[in-house]
Amino acid sequence: MKTIKLTKMQGCGNDFIIADYSEYEKTGLAMDGFAKKVCDRNFGVGADGLIIPDLNTEGADIGWYFYNADGTTAQMCGNGMRCFAKYVFDNGILPPLSKGGGRDAGQSGTAGGINSKAFSVKTGAGIIKPEILDNGLVKVNMGMPILEDEKIPFKGKRKIFDFEITPVSMGNPHCVIFTDKEPVELAKKYGPDIEKHEYFPEKTNVEFVRVLSRDEIDMCVYERGCGITLACGTGACASVAAGVLNNLTQGNVKVNLLGGAVFIEWQGSKDNPDKDIFLTGPADYVFKAEYML
């Protein structure tokens, strides 16, 4: 029986299987099929998503293949990025930076020094730049929020099922809903229908947000392709952007997720939204194992 080596990691309870490309090749499966198989919580390892490093990328230090548990792809995942960054650095997957700032293997390094903890990752949402902090947390420059309807994409009114909504994209679509009620119960009841609502032609992540103060919120997410998860990094970013745009929060916000807290920084505003959003939070190992195919 063939086996492959894999690692399981989690960021605030949002969990991922990470396997090197050489290990994935041993499966003989298409990536979407492998993702569905290994992410199954009854017949596989169990995870919200599968991540495979892509060393043959251009325009960034490294790339990734990212699949949801149902085999669909996602342009970006904030919690996944933190886990990926830690995995890449800890396992020495990137060639070391030369003194000139480039990768010794010919890649175009964008970080700032030898053995830097900051590097660039090519994703479906563009170039994302994570940095491993000295305290062990990972800070990710998530890029700018996308607010134009056609780019989200979003086609409809700002109300669904009597909920006022704020559509935002962080490279993947989000529907942010502010509420005074329990976010978890609303996510369970309305998440599945809003995820595939006709207003969102590529489906959407759905965030129910309760504002505690101008610098702290509770959030529950129904993730596109996954259902309710314990955390969503892009959802936390989208929620804070929506909070600022609706004058409900400031730009530096603690976001309480079901699996823990992350911290979001955004200096944008309704009149000047073209500012990068930064996400800081934990990334932890669960186990390393050999998986029997």
C-alpha positions in Angstrom: 0.0 0.0 0.0 1.4 3.4 -1.0 1.7 6.2 1.6 2.4 9.9 1.3 3.8 12.3 3.9 1.5 15.2 4.9 1.2 17.9 7.6 -1.9 19.1 9.2 -2.0 22.7 10.5 -4.6 25.1 11.8 -5.1 28.8 12.2 -7.8 29.6 14.8 -9.3 26.2 14.2 -9.5 26.6 10.4 -7.5 23.5 9.5 -5.5 22.5 6.4 -3.7 19.5 5.0 -0.3 20.6 3.4 1.5 18.1 1.1 4.6 18.8 -1.0 4.0 18.4 -4.7 6.3 15.4 -4.9 4.1 13.7 -2.4 0.9 14.6 -4.1 2.2 13.2 -7.4 2.4 9.7 -5.8 -1.4 9.7 -5.4 -2.1 9.6 -9.2 -5.2 11.7 -8.5 -6.4 15.0 -9.8 -5.9 17.7 -7.2 -9.6 18.3 -6.8 -10.2 14.6 -6.2 -7.3 14.4 -3.8 -8.7 17.4 -1.9 -12.1 15.8 -1.5 -10.6 12.5 -0.4 -8.0 13.7 2.1 -10.2 16.5 3.6 -13.2 14.1 4.3 -13.6 14.1 8.1 -15.0 10.5 8.1 -13.0 8.7 5.4 -9.9 10.9 5.1 -7.8 13.0 7.4 -10.3 15.8 7.7 -9.7 19.5 7.0 -11.2 22.6 5.6 -8.8 22.7 2.7 -5.7 21.3 0.9 -2.6 23.3 0.2 0.2 22.2 -2.1 3.3 24.5 -2.6 4.1 25.5 -6.2 7.8 26.0 -6.7 7.5 26.6 -10.5 5.9 30.0 -10.3 7.0 33.3 -11.8 6.7 36.8 -10.3 6.8 35.7 -6.7 9.1 33.7 -4.4 6.6 30.8 -4.3 3.0 29.9 -5.3 0.4 27.5 -4.0 -2.4 25.3 -5.1 -5.4 25.8 -2.8 -8.5 23.6 -2.7 -11.6 23.7 -0.5 -12.8 20.5 1.2 -15.4 20.0 -1.6 -12.7 20.1 -4.3 -13.4 23.6 -5.5 -10.6 26.2 -5.7 -10.4 29.4 -3.8 -8.5 32.5 -4.8 -7.3 33.3 -1.3 -7.5 32.1 2.3 -6.0 34.2 5.1 -5.8 31.4 7.7 -4.4 29.1 5.1 -1.8 31.6 4.1 -0.5 31.9 7.7 -0.2 28.1 7.9 1.4 27.9 4.5 3.9 30.7 5.3 5.0 29.0 8.5 5.3 25.6 6.8 7.4 27.0 3.9 9.8 28.8 6.3 10.1 26.0 8.8 10.8 23.4 6.2 13.2 25.5 4.2 11.3 25.1 1.0 12.4 28.4 -0.5 16.0 28.7 -1.7 18.0 31.1 0.5 18.2 34.7 -0.5 21.4 35.9 -2.0 23.0 39.1 -0.7 21.6 40.9 -3.7 18.0 40.0 -2.6 17.4 37.3 -5.3 16.8 33.6 -4.8 19.9 31.5 -5.4 17.8 29.1 -7.6 17.0 32.0 -10.0 13.7 33.0 -8.5 13.0 36.7 -8.1 13.1 37.2 -4.4 11.2 40.1 -3.0 12.0 39.9 0.6 14.7 42.0 2.1 17.6 39.8 3.4 19.2 36.4 3.7 16.9 33.8 5.4 14.1 36.5 5.6 10.9 35.5 7.3 9.0 37.7 4.8 8.4 36.5 1.2 5.8 36.7 -1.6 3.3 34.1 -2.6 1.4 33.9 -5.9 -2.3 33.2 -5.4 -5.4 33.4 -7.4 -6.0 36.7 -5.7 -2.6 38.1 -6.8 0.6 38.4 -4.9 0.2 38.0 -1.1 3.1 38.9 1.3 3.2 37.0 4.6 5.8 37.7 7.4 6.6 35.5 10.3 6.9 37.7 13.4 9.3 37.1 16.3 6.5 36.2 18.6 5.4 33.3 16.4 2.4 35.0 14.9 2.1 35.5 11.2 1.3 38.9 9.6 -0.1 38.9 6.1 -0.5 41.8 3.7 -3.8 40.7 2.2 -3.9 43.5 -0.4 -6.7 46.0 -1.0 -10.4 45.2 -0.6 -12.3 45.1 -3.9 -15.5 47.0 -3.7 -16.6 47.3 -7.4 -19.6 45.1 -8.0 -18.4 43.6 -11.3 -15.1 42.6 -9.8 -16.5 41.0 -6.6 -18.5 39.7 -8.6 -21.9 40.9 -7.3 -25.1 41.5 -9.3 -28.1 42.7 -7.2 -29.4 44.9 -4.4 -27.9 45.5 -1.0 -30.6 43.4 0.7 -31.1 39.7 1.0 -33.8 38.0 3.1 -34.4 41.4 4.9 -30.6 41.6 5.8 -28.7 44.7 4.7 -25.6 43.4 3.1 -22.1 44.8 2.2 -20.4 42.9 -0.7 -16.6 42.9 -0.5 -14.0 40.9 -2.2 -10.6 40.0 -0.8 -9.7 38.1 -3.9 -12.7 35.9 -3.1 -16.3 37.2 -2.7 -17.8 38.0 0.7 -21.3 39.0 1.9 -21.0 40.9 5.2 -24.1 41.2 7.4 -24.1 43.2 10.7 -26.5 42.0 13.3 -27.4 42.3 17.0 -28.4 38.7 17.1 -26.2 35.6 17.7 -24.0 35.2 14.6 -23.7 31.5 14.8 -27.4 30.8 14.7 -27.9 33.1 11.7 -25.0 31.5 9.9 -26.5 28.1 10.4 -30.0 29.2 9.2 -29.2 31.5 6.4 -25.6 30.7 5.3 -26.4 27.9 2.9 -28.9 29.9 0.9 -27.0 33.2 0.8 -23.8 31.3 -0.3 -25.4 30.3 -3.5 -27.8 33.3 -3.9 -28.2 34.6 -7.5 -26.7 37.9 -6.6 -23.3 36.2 -6.3 -22.6 34.4 -9.7 -19.5 32.7 -8.3 -21.2 32.0 -4.9 -20.0 33.8 -1.8 -18.6 33.5 1.7 -21.1 34.8 4.2 -20.1 36.7 7.4 -22.5 37.5 10.2 -21.0 40.2 12.4 -21.9 41.5 15.8 -20.1 44.8 16.8 -19.0 44.9 20.4 -17.1 48.2 20.1 -15.4 50.2 17.5 -12.3 48.0 17.9 -13.8 44.6 18.5 -16.3 42.4 16.7 -17.7 38.8 16.9 -17.9 37.0 13.5 -19.2 33.7 12.3 -18.6 32.7 8.7 -20.4 30.3 6.3 -17.5 29.6 3.9 -18.0 29.0 0.2 -17.4 25.4 -0.4 -16.9 24.5 3.3 -19.9 25.5 5.3 -19.4 26.9 8.8 -15.8 27.0 9.8 -14.1 28.1 13.0 -12.3 30.9 11.3 -11.9 32.8 8.0 -9.0 35.3 7.5 -10.3 36.9 4.3 -13.7 37.1 6.0 -12.2 38.9 9.0 -10.6 41.4 6.6 -13.9 41.9 4.6 -15.8 42.3 7.9 -13.5 45.1 9.1 -13.5 46.8 5.7 -17.3 46.7 5.8 -17.3 48.0 9.4 -15.3 51.0 8.4 -17.4 51.6 5.3 -20.6 51.6 7.4 -19.0 53.7 10.1 -19.4 50.9 12.7 -15.7 50.2 13.5 -12.3 51.8 13.3 -9.5 50.4 11.2 -7.7 48.4 13.9 -10.0 45.7 15.1 -9.9 42.5 17.1 -12.0 39.9 15.4 -13.3 37.1 17.6 -13.9 34.0 15.6 -15.2 30.6 16.8 -11.7 29.3 16.9 -9.9 32.3 18.3 -9.0 35.9 17.6 -7.2 37.6 14.8 -6.2 41.3 14.4 -7.0 43.4 11.4 -5.4 46.7 10.4 -6.8 48.9 7.6 -6.1 52.5 7.1 -8.7 52.9 4.3 -12.0 54.8 4.3 -15.1 55.2 2.2 -13.5 58.0 0.4 -10.0 56.4 0.2 -10.5 52.6 0.1 -7.3 51.8 -1.8 -5.2 50.7 1.2 -3.8 47.3 2.0 -5.4 45.3 4.8 -3.1 43.4 7.2 -4.1 40.2 9.0 -2.2 39.0 12.1 -2.9 35.7 13.9 -1.6 32.3 14.9 -0.6 29.3 12.8 0.0 26.0 14.5 1.0 22.4 13.7 -1.5 19.7 14.5 0.5 16.7 13.3 2.8 15.2 10.7 1.8 11.8 9.4 1.9 9.2 6.6 -1.4 8.9 4.8 -2.3 5.5 3.3 -3.9 5.8 -0.1 
